[in-house]
Amino acid sequence: MRLLASLGRRIDGLSDWSGRLTAWLVLPLTLAFIYEVIARYVFTRPTIWAYELSYLLTGTLFMMNLARTLKLNGHVRVDVLSQHLSTRANAVVECLMYAIVFFPLCAALMLNGIPWALESWRMLETSMASPWRPPIYPFKTVLPLAVGLLTLQGAVAFGRSLATALGRESHGA
């Protein structure tokens, strides 16, 4: 159990680290927006790259923070049922939801995302959304990477819920 708790803390740390690291993408995203607004409205010279850069960075920021958000218990939940259940009963429901919904969804995303990213790298794919045509293969790699981190964090959350459901001490974040 100590080994699992230690592994869980390491995965928590990885989720925190990846989320905090990619949070810095807000800086170039903000600077790109500021530049675009000034170029467009002050100089009447909009850029060809700001829109595309904004959705690539925003997508990366969103995806790479999924695991950290799960660690912080920040994902949206429907509490209609859970507010009427005991802590152990809630843990059982969470375990079932992880098994029935979360892990199969993560598996489907990985099974489709890895070949999608590999093919993009193979062809050194560029975007077709603007004349700028930036390389997008690094951004397509974000999906399997983010889902991998999310799956690890989900395994930790599942383990903690299972411990609670079984009446054992849960090693919370």
Residue pairs with C-beta under 8 A, 6 or more apart in sequence:
4 159
5 171
7 156
8 156
8 159
8 160
8 171
9 171
11 152
11 153
11 155
11 156
12 71
12 153
12 156
12 173
14 67
14 149
14 152
15 67
15 68
15 70
15 71
15 149
15 152
15 153
16 68
16 71
18 64
18 65
18 67
18 68
18 149
19 64
19 65
19 67
19 68
19 69
20 68
21 64
22 60
22 61
22 64
22 65
23 61
23 65
25 57
25 60
25 61
26 61
28 53
28 57
29 53
29 54
29 57
29 58
29 61
32 49
32 50
32 53
32 54
32 57
33 50
33 54
35 47
35 50
36 46
36 47
36 50
36 51
39 45
39 46
39 47
39 50
40 46
40 47
48 130
48 131
48 132
49 130
49 132
49 134
51 129
51 130
52 127
52 129
52 130
52 132
52 134
53 134
56 134
56 136
56 139
59 139
59 142
60 139
60 142
63 142
63 143
63 146
64 142
64 145
64 146
64 149
66 146
66 147
66 149
66 150
67 146
67 149
67 150
67 152
67 153
68 153
69 75
70 150
70 153
70 154
70 157
71 153
71 156
71 157
71 173
72 173
73 173
81 93
82 90
82 93
85 93
87 164
88 164
88 165
88 167
90 164
91 161
91 162
91 164
91 165
91 170
92 161
92 165
94 157
94 158
94 161
94 165
95 158
95 161
95 162
95 165
98 154
98 157
98 158
98 161
99 158
102 154
102 158
103 151
103 154
103 158
106 147
106 150
106 151
106 154
109 143
109 144
109 147
110 144
110 147
110 148
110 151
113 143
113 144
113 147
114 144
116 140
116 143
117 137
117 140
117 141
117 143
117 144
119 125
120 136
120 137
120 140
120 141
121 137
121 140
121 141
123 137
124 135
124 137
125 135
125 136
125 137
125 140
126 133
126 134
126 135
126 136
127 133
127 134
127 135
127 136
160 170
160 171
160 172
161 170
163 169
163 170
163 171
164 170
